[in-house]
Amino acid sequence: MARAFSLFGKTTFKRLKTMAMTIEADVQRVLEIPYRNAHPVKTLWRLYGGQRLRLFLAMVFFAVKQSPVWFVPIVAGGLVTAVTRQLQNPDSASSGTLLRQATISSIIMLILFVQNVPTHTIYTLFLSRAIRHVQLVLRAALITRLQQLSISFHDDFMGGRLQSKILRDVESIEALSRAMYNTLLGALMAAVVPIAVTITKGQWHILAFFLLAAPLAAGLMWSFRGKMTQRNREFRQQVENMSAQVSEVIEMIPVTRAHAAEDKEFARIRQRLQDIRIVGEKLDVTNELFASSAWATFQVFNFVCLLYTVYMAWYGVIEVGDVLMYQGFFAAIIGSVSQLLMMYPQITSGMESMKSMAEILESPDVEQNTGKQPVKNIDGRITFEAVTFQYPKADRPAVNALALDVQAGQCVAFVGESGSGKSTVMNLIIGFRRPTAGRILLDGIDMASLNLRDFRKHLAVVPQQTVLFSGTVRENITYGLDRVSAADVERVVEMANVREFASRLPQGLDTPVGPHGGKLSGGQRQRIAIARALLRNPRVLILDEATSALDVVSEQLVQEAINRLIKGRTTFIVAHRLSTIRHADRIVVMGDGALLECGTHDELMARGGAFSRLKMLQV
């Protein structure tokens, strides 16, 4: 029994591993597909590159399950013709033949009707697996690309808009896939048998009616195409904007309530909802006008076909049963084409969503690490060589010609007024921003030539507002690390003063922290961030105003943890409280993006310059 379970476990693991590798390969393929300048149908075909066998099998079972639609008109027409002939020439022999024909036809139709249940289930299984796999891969590709895009891209895009693309746009493409497969395939297959039977019977004039359905449908779609595309684009953009605003409103609820601004905020979101309602109404009217136009056109066409076949039967050109057969054929074709036309708004929406996803998947603002020099071990020396950085559309540089050499293991603090460029310097070190001019060197090597993902494995950041995930205290401490021993976790918990509050939590380190760590205080979240940094054992450390928002007791506990953290590491500190950086090896005073002063605490105080003035303001 144990051996069987072991074998089952190994087989399952291998299967999951193979599946993960397949998904990873498909994600990479999806990232390389062109979206903006390619036709949406061609793009959709490429998306299903690894699922075409499933699509083919789905098509086979679709054809089998749809067979009653084709055979009912033939059987019904044949029976009516036989009955008509019997009424015209009654004799016992024909009666027996008619009864036998009716019995055989009934058995065949019964079999065809019953087989629809299993074949439809198998068809759905193959199609669903193909579509759901592509849905998974698309979302994985979008999230993968978001992780690769630069921080400046994320600064320009609100999170709610990105969320809308990952959720709503992928759902639209799923609906497009189903619509094109079910309705388009149904329309094509519904036309095959009628056309073949009509050609066999030599009724070319009736064949013309069948063939006219396609240009009629194409003409209707073409006449509404521009308006429907525009309406879908407007609606999608409004939904994205609303999603972004709702996300912001939810995050800002504490601030809104603290300022008694609920009414004002509701008025702002209500206007956005009103805009969506107006655009949605326009979209609905356009869609329904298209649907009613299609229905009326094909009903008239269907009636004309009926009159024509009755006329042909009246003059003996075709059998009476053929009228019923051709009407059944034409009804099937019209039904399929009408269904395709009804799905056209959904198809338009899906195609628009493909263009929407291109904003992420084809964005050129990607952090390029492929092919760059790997970073295995570092000492931690950071050198700024006349580094300048200017934000897009800004009228002046945020950092201007910064020259600074920080030796490995040194602690350098950056101080200055808000907007002086301190945090921008930190972002340049992390690699979130790239110098507009000049170079940043890591151990004498230009960081522009290095794989920054490798570099960040040797880097830890403790920000002013620590970001925690909705897991436990332990999971947040070990975040990003695959293998961590319990002893290492206990060690950093003690060093970061996490034990001081974790011992009072209901489940200790395994206590959930809530969304964004909302169940913990600011000081507790900071100590978790310090423990996380200690566990990574970084060579380069960035502390971005890590104690500025804490009370005196919390600041003392956090400061003790920081003092343990920075030993032997190249450390950059953005300081708000100047008293916390007295023992830094050097203090850099920034002003308007430029380095104003640099020296030890005592040297700068003795000069009586910019640092001294800042210190006096805090006394």
Secondary structure as GFF3:
##gff-version 3
##sequence-region A 1 619
A	DSSP	alpha_helix	2	31	.	.	.	ID=ss1
A	DSSP	alpha_helix	40	47	.	.	.	ID=ss2
A	DSSP	three_ten_helix	49	51	.	.	.	ID=ss3
A	DSSP	alpha_helix	52	65	.	.	.	ID=ss4
A	DSSP	alpha_helix	67	88	.	.	.	ID=ss5
A	DSSP	alpha_helix	92	148	.	.	.	ID=ss6
A	DSSP	alpha_helix	151	156	.	.	.	ID=ss7
A	DSSP	alpha_helix	159	164	.	.	.	ID=ss8
A	DSSP	pi_helix	165	169	.	.	.	ID=ss9
A	DSSP	alpha_helix	170	179	.	.	.	ID=ss10
A	DSSP	pi_helix	180	184	.	.	.	ID=ss11
A	DSSP	alpha_helix	185	201	.	.	.	ID=ss12
A	DSSP	alpha_helix	204	251	.	.	.	ID=ss13
A	DSSP	alpha_helix	253	258	.	.	.	ID=ss14
A	DSSP	alpha_helix	262	314	.	.	.	ID=ss15
A	DSSP	alpha_helix	320	342	.	.	.	ID=ss16
A	DSSP	alpha_helix	344	361	.	.	.	ID=ss17
A	DSSP	beta_strand	382	389	.	.	.	ID=ss18
A	DSSP	beta_strand	399	406	.	.	.	ID=ss19
A	DSSP	beta_strand	411	416	.	.	.	ID=ss20
A	DSSP	alpha_helix	422	430	.	.	.	ID=ss21
A	DSSP	beta_strand	437	442	.	.	.	ID=ss22
A	DSSP	beta_strand	445	446	.	.	.	ID=ss23
A	DSSP	three_ten_helix	447	449	.	.	.	ID=ss24
A	DSSP	alpha_helix	452	456	.	.	.	ID=ss25
A	DSSP	beta_strand	459	462	.	.	.	ID=ss26
A	DSSP	alpha_helix	473	477	.	.	.	ID=ss27
A	DSSP	alpha_helix	486	495	.	.	.	ID=ss28
A	DSSP	alpha_helix	499	502	.	.	.	ID=ss29
A	DSSP	three_ten_helix	508	510	.	.	.	ID=ss30
A	DSSP	three_ten_helix	515	517	.	.	.	ID=ss31
A	DSSP	alpha_helix	522	536	.	.	.	ID=ss32
A	DSSP	beta_strand	540	544	.	.	.	ID=ss33
A	DSSP	alpha_helix	552	565	.	.	.	ID=ss34
A	DSSP	beta_strand	570	574	.	.	.	ID=ss35
A	DSSP	three_ten_helix	578	581	.	.	.	ID=ss36
A	DSSP	beta_strand	586	591	.	.	.	ID=ss37
A	DSSP	beta_strand	594	599	.	.	.	ID=ss38
A	DSSP	alpha_helix	601	607	.	.	.	ID=ss39
A	DSSP	alpha_helix	610	618	.	.	.	ID=ss40
###
